[in-house]
């Protein structure tokens, strides 16, 4: 019985990549650097491997990259309003350095979307006018973050009883236990 909940979360996460309108496409990511407060931002889920490694793209000058270099433990929050399904994912972030993978992925990004990774100034820099962002011609700051989940908390809001399950990955196997919702 508990395996069916893991199967559902696995399928729904993967739909976040394959279905453009799926609510798990845009997810909330939390990082913590050396400050005692979590930093949240919305990211786009770009890839999900068979092993459930979640990948997002980013500019390697962002604050989240600096946080991950200090503390590579991250969290994601995903919510599906129609299914009343919330997933909290905790995992270990890895900044991809494989140049072949980075180049191949970069070459598949639409030219218009590449602008997110080629600004002259780093994301979060102050500017006087959003119409005057300068872009680089021959350089990019594109990178990929791979997040390997270690815990996933499943919460399905339904009547008569909500269902809450904590899945923990141990020795490459997901084990689940029901929790009080």
Secondary structure as UniProt FT lines:
FT   HELIX           2..18
FT   TURN            20..21
FT   TURN            23..24
FT   STRAND          26..31
FT   STRAND          39..48
FT   TURN            50..51
FT   STRAND          53..59
FT   TURN            60..61
FT   HELIX           63..70
FT   STRAND          73..80
FT   TURN            81..84
FT   STRAND          85..95
FT   HELIX           99..107
FT   TURN            111..112
FT   HELIX           113..117
FT   TURN            123..124
FT   HELIX           130..132
FT   STRAND          142..156
FT   STRAND          163..170
FT   TURN            171..172
FT   STRAND          173..179
//
